[in-house]
Amino acid sequence: MKTDGGIFIEMSALCQAEKAACDKLIADFKELNERIGQSDRR
């Protein structure tokens, strides 16, 4: 979503793998979202 303050990404996930794999997946998405936000700020 684009807002006055930049880009906001709302995310939800359903992961049915082992907890460690799900945690890594979510962390990877958070990192990607942060990079997108930084790119938009430039």
N, C-alpha and C positions, 0 to 999 in steps of 0.2 A: 504494500500500500504506500502510496506517496502522500506525505503530509507536508505541512508548512515547514517542519523541522527536518525534512529529508525523507528517507525511505524507512518504512517499518515493515518487517516481515513477521507475520504470525505463522506459527508452525505447531502442528500436532503430529504425533507419530504413534503407530501401533507396531511394536516390534515383538516378535514371538520367539526370538533366539535367546541364547544365554545372556544374562544380565551384562556381562563384560562387553559382549558384541553390541548390545543395544546402547550401552553407555558410550561406546566409541562412535557409533553411528550418530547419536545426538550431538556429541562433541564436535564431530566433523561438520555437521550442518550448522552449528553455532559459529564455528570458525568461518565457514563459507559466507554466512549471513553477515558477519562482522566485516569481512573483506568487501562485500557488496556495498555495505554502508560507507566504508572508508572511500571506496571508489566514487560513490555518488557525491561525497563531500568535496572532492577535488574539483 
